[in-house]
């Protein structure tokens, strides 16, 4: 059963609402103040590399988990 707000829109899952443009701008401003403009490019580069490494590790683990098909299974 889906929970609806009084205006008819579905309630967000677990009460989380995606941030809008204003919230994203505030978060970006806080990050800029904390890390400074000179460190942001290297921070984002390292974040991208770690995300790619995580994705690569996930796909490798999924490939290892799949059982190898034998010749009999391939014929069926």
Backbone torsions as a table, in degrees:
resi	resn	phi	psi	omega
1	UNK	NA	131.0	-179.0
2	UNK	-92.9	134.5	177.6
3	UNK	-88.0	130.9	-178.9
4	UNK	-114.2	144.7	171.7
5	UNK	-73.3	165.0	179.0
6	UNK	-57.4	-28.8	-179.1
7	UNK	-85.3	3.9	172.2
8	UNK	96.5	-6.3	179.1
9	UNK	-84.2	148.3	180.0
10	UNK	-68.0	146.2	177.7
11	UNK	-72.1	144.7	179.2
12	UNK	-66.1	149.1	-179.2
13	UNK	-67.4	128.9	179.0
14	UNK	56.3	21.3	176.2
15	UNK	79.1	5.1	-179.8
16	UNK	-86.7	136.5	177.3
17	UNK	-120.2	135.2	-180.0
18	UNK	-67.1	141.7	-177.4
19	UNK	-71.1	143.8	178.5
20	UNK	-89.6	-174.3	-177.9
21	UNK	-62.5	-37.5	-179.8
22	UNK	-66.3	-44.3	179.7
23	UNK	-64.1	-40.7	177.9
24	UNK	-63.9	-38.5	178.1
25	UNK	-65.8	-39.5	178.1
26	UNK	-65.1	-44.2	178.6
27	UNK	-62.3	-43.0	179.2
28	UNK	-63.0	-39.0	177.9
29	UNK	-65.2	-40.6	178.2
30	UNK	-65.3	-42.8	178.3
31	UNK	-62.6	-41.3	178.7
32	UNK	-62.7	-40.8	178.2
33	UNK	-67.7	-38.6	-177.1
34	UNK	-71.8	-44.8	-172.2
35	UNK	-102.3	-20.0	-178.9
36	UNK	81.5	157.4	-176.5
37	UNK	-68.6	-27.9	-176.2
38	UNK	-77.2	-26.0	-177.7
39	UNK	-93.7	-13.0	-177.1
40	UNK	-61.9	-44.1	179.7
41	UNK	-60.2	-43.5	179.6
42	UNK	-68.9	-35.0	177.9
43	UNK	-64.0	-45.2	179.4
44	UNK	-68.0	-37.8	177.7
45	UNK	-61.5	-46.1	179.2
46	UNK	-66.0	-35.9	176.9
47	UNK	-64.3	-41.9	177.5
48	UNK	-64.5	-42.1	178.9
49	UNK	-63.5	-42.6	-179.1
50	UNK	-68.4	-34.6	176.8
51	UNK	-66.0	-43.0	178.0
52	UNK	-64.2	-40.3	178.5
53	UNK	-64.4	-39.0	178.0
54	UNK	-64.2	-44.8	178.7
55	UNK	-62.5	-42.3	179.2
56	UNK	-62.2	-42.9	178.3
57	UNK	-64.3	-37.6	178.8
58	UNK	-66.5	-43.5	-179.5
59	UNK	-68.2	-36.0	177.7
60	UNK	-66.0	-39.8	-179.9
61	UNK	-69.0	-34.1	177.2
62	UNK	-68.5	-38.2	178.5
63	UNK	-66.6	-35.3	179.3
64	UNK	-71.7	-30.9	-178.0
65	UNK	-74.0	-26.6	-179.4
66	UNK	-71.1	128.0	179.6
67	UNK	-69.6	144.1	178.7
68	UNK	-71.9	133.3	-179.4
69	UNK	-77.6	133.9	176.3
70	UNK	-85.4	172.7	-179.5
71	UNK	-63.2	-33.9	-179.3
72	UNK	-66.4	-41.5	-179.5
73	UNK	-69.3	-32.4	-179.9
74	UNK	-69.4	-32.3	-179.5
75	UNK	-71.8	-29.2	-177.6
76	UNK	-73.5	NA	NA
